[in-house]
Amino acid sequence: MSEKSFNTRVVHNKINQDQALNSKATPIYQTSAFTFKDLDHLESYYSGDTPYLYTRENNPNTDELGRTVANLEAAPAGVAASSGISAIMAGILSIAESGDHIVAAEDLYGGTHHLITKQLASFGIEYTMVSFSDLEAVEQAIKPNTKLIYTESISNPFLRVEDIEGLVKLAKERGLKTMVDNTFATPYLLQPYTMGVDLVAHSATKYIGGHSDVTSGVVVGHEDLIDNAKKKVIGLGTNLSPFEAWLTQRGSKTLALRMKQQSSNAEQLASALKEDEGVERVYYPEQVSDRGKGAIVTIKLNQSVNLESFFKSLGWIKIAPTLAGVETTVSYPIRTSHRSLTDEERDKVGIDDYVVRLSIGIEEAEDIIAQFKKAITDSIK
Ligand SMILES: *Cc1c(COP(=O)(O)O)cnc(C)c1O
């Protein structure tokens, strides 16, 4: 898909037509259920001629969001859920059940790591986590009961770019499904479904929504898997509310504009910080797509920097345990996203006190660079 057509499609994502009043924006169907004029009408829901019955099962706003993200990922179907984690859970459960095994990357987002190692494990889903930098290690982790290979297109916080093509090839050879969390890259940069991945998940709380005002998730992919994932969302009660779906949908229209500006700002900041004496190392991808390299920059501060002082000297840049909003923020992985990891797991992933993750916003690049440089300079001991 060309950049132009993506930029146009992301804006023209209104799917529900309000037949009565022709509203320009999709109305919010803030209702728990839909009514029926007689029993024939009720019966028509079950024959598929009437689309809506009960919001936990189906609602125009949540449907619209699922279809929009599917459209942006060039996948045939999608379902929205109450959070990124619940979308990921629905996706995994559409493929694996008790007694099955998952091979997952060891550097997954903390919440997903917890989901797999604690919650899904308690349902009897087995897992092995290995470094996905080494495809041979992935292959060796496959067992007779393995059903799924799970990873992220860009990892957190060190921004390792996944070899999606290599994984898809391996999975296909071994008859396994693949699922990729595409939250950091967004479909603006990468579309894993078009590379052969079976399911693509998003924490829409992040770039799809984009304004830090909603918690939501979406999983997209093959129709049969999404039908199954939808049954999990309905049956486990992890549906998204209509208003949150509407907010996410509204935010999604500016995805291309935001990602363009945020990626460009991040790239400029990454090069500026490479030259900074207070920064030991800058983690920023070498290559993601022709459109950019993403809007997250992770730095390892030099031990000459006083950390308390750095976090106090950030001025208008706030500390926030999230990413992807229009405002630049910083997060501290060791105290937030990776807090639940054991010391050994943290060491393996490489997270220590000096690692700080920067989520770059849409402000002026010059201002972002100046503020970070000042916070570092002011904090050198
Ligand atoms: C935030 C995030 C999640 C979890 O999403 P929630 O909306 O918080 O449930 C999953 N994966 C990645 C990469 C994330 O950044």
The ligand as an SDF file (V2000), in Angstrom:
LIG
                    3D

 15 15  0  0  0  0  0  0  0  0999 V2000
    0.7830   -0.9620   26.6320 C   0  0  0  0  0  0  0  0  0  0  0  0
    1.1560   -2.1670   25.8830 C   0  0  0  0  0  0  0  0  0  0  0  0
    0.4140   -3.3550   26.0140 C   0  0  0  0  0  0  0  0  0  0  0  0
   -0.7540   -3.4810   26.9490 C   0  0  0  0  0  0  0  0  0  0  0  0
   -1.7990   -2.6550   26.5800 O   0  0  0  0  0  0  0  0  0  0  0  0
   -2.9190   -2.1170   27.5900 P   0  0  0  0  0  0  0  0  0  0  0  0
   -3.7720   -1.2710   26.7130 O   0  0  0  0  0  0  0  0  0  0  0  0
   -2.2280   -1.3840   28.6780 O   0  0  0  0  0  0  0  0  0  0  0  0
   -3.6280   -3.3090   28.1140 O   0  0  0  0  0  0  0  0  0  0  0  0
    0.7990   -4.4500   25.2580 C   0  0  0  0  0  0  0  0  0  0  0  0
    1.8640   -4.3910   24.4280 N   0  0  0  0  0  0  0  0  0  0  0  0
    2.5990   -3.2700   24.3020 C   0  0  0  0  0  0  0  0  0  0  0  0
    3.7530   -3.2790   23.3690 C   0  0  0  0  0  0  0  0  0  0  0  0
    2.2790   -2.1310   25.0170 C   0  0  0  0  0  0  0  0  0  0  0  0
    3.0280   -1.0280   24.8910 O   0  0  0  0  0  0  0  0  0  0  0  0
  1  2  1  0
  2  3  1  0
  2 14  2  0
  3  4  1  0
  3 10  2  0
  4  5  1  0
  5  6  1  0
  6  7  2  0
  6  8  1  0
  6  9  1  0
 10 11  1  0
 11 12  2  0
 12 13  1  0
 12 14  1  0
 14 15  1  0
M  END
$$$$
